[in-house]
Amino acid sequence: MIVAEHVSKHFKRHRREPGLRGSLRTMFSSQYDLVRAVDDVSFEVPAGVKIAYIGANGAGKSTTIKLLTGIMRPTTGQVRVDGLDPHRRRVEVAHRIGVVFGQRSQLWWDLPVLDSFRVLRHIYEVPRAVYDRNMRLFRDRLDLGALGNTPVRQLSLGQRMRAEIAASLLHDPAVLFLDEPTIGLDLVLKQAVRDLINHVNAELGTTVMLTSHDIGDITGICDQALVVDRGAIVHQGTMRELLRSVDTRAVTFEYAAGSVTEAEALQIIAAELPDVRAIPAESGRIRVEYPVERWSARQVIAVLLNRFDLTDVLVPDADLETLLRRIYAGSPAEPVSVGDGA
Ligand SMILES: Nc1ncnc2c1ncn2[C@@H]1O[C@H](COP(=O)(O)OP(=O)(O)OP(=O)(O)O)[C@@H](O)[C@H]1O
């Protein structure tokens, strides 16, 4: 359904020099840095799959979504969505895909929400029965009726996101691209959005590609994961396989106030549990990340019980957080100098 073959997207960025004189020189300079936002990426996402596109800030996720939705053209390589080149066949592809960019609105700023939906219905030539069915669904699941006559520009971020998600699904798209879709939503609405996406996937077989920094979105929606690091794919498989690749796990604990200082606690851990990483967390907790080939949860907890006056211990099962922390620790695309540009 979604295919990327050796896709790269490079951006030229004017090389900036510091200071006023540098700024003036920058304006007339032909020196560029080249950013490899996406670098020779190939993947295939079959129909009906819900896949998370995971990577650190600047790893190239939004750029990939822009390539797949036809907003940008690859520098080299090819993308296909439902068999079509999304840039060349933008209109046909637009009828088959839904897109949500959490950071950017797709709605008409001055139109009341319901009017936007009426306009979209005509643009996408949505049959009356489909329109009515979907509007009922959005009223039930996203409380869309409450937003009815408010112009989009007067909506809060959370209200606008509900409208954006509904708009992306109005025409029963075969593929749904979601870039940070639950940004600004409270916990209840985040769950409502995840439920709605899972519902349309189950009912209509909609293929879903999601980027999100919210772990709940990834685990609550996706069954597969594509991991991108510095513009290149480093893992593709099921969520279960991704979690199995975790070689570090974590235990978080809390000790009785006043029993030891944080510095003492860190020293004890360093002495008793070599090769672990102890990270002070909020409200006096410490997160202990341990390599699974060296330590088991049981051994780590035994040491903690022995050395601390524990008031709480938390052992998360599927430790996607540790994995993502490591992925996100990878640096973004490094610009390389390309000398004199055109
Ligand atoms: N139009 C552009 N011109 C120049 N550089 C760009 C442009 N768009 C993106 N980049 C650069 O390409 C790289 C990848 O950006 P992109 O927005 O795709 O990352 P991302 O993975 O979506 O990040 P985030 O998680 O922060 O949204 C970054 O280094 C970014 O600065």
The ligand as a Gaussian input file, in Angstrom:
#p B3LYP/6-31G(d) Opt

LIG

0 1
 N       12.403000      22.806000       4.268000
 C       13.556000      22.481000       4.873000
 N       14.712000      23.126000       4.562000
 C       15.889000      22.797000       5.158000
 N       16.024000      21.804000       6.072000
 C       14.921000      21.126000       6.417000
 C       13.621000      21.417000       5.848000
 N       12.707000      20.564000       6.379000
 C       13.390000      19.781000       7.254000
 N       14.706000      20.105000       7.274000
 C       15.773000      19.445000       8.063000
 O       15.687000      18.047000       7.793000
 C       15.921000      17.297000       8.994000
 C       14.717000      16.381000       9.247000
 O       13.572000      17.177000       9.583000
 P       12.126000      16.549000       9.893000
 O       11.202000      17.690000      10.188000
 O       11.745000      15.614000       8.803000
 O       12.422000      15.705000      11.207000
 P       11.408000      14.981000      12.207000
 O       11.930000      13.610000      12.403000
 O       10.008000      15.101000      11.730000
 O       11.590000      15.840000      13.530000
 P       10.561000      16.179000      14.745000
 O       10.440000      14.932000      15.556000
 O       11.285000      17.273000      15.458000
 O        9.259000      16.643000      14.137000
 C       16.173000      18.319000      10.100000
 O       17.583000      18.458000      10.231000
 C       15.531000      19.584000       9.570000
 O       16.183000      20.737000      10.074000

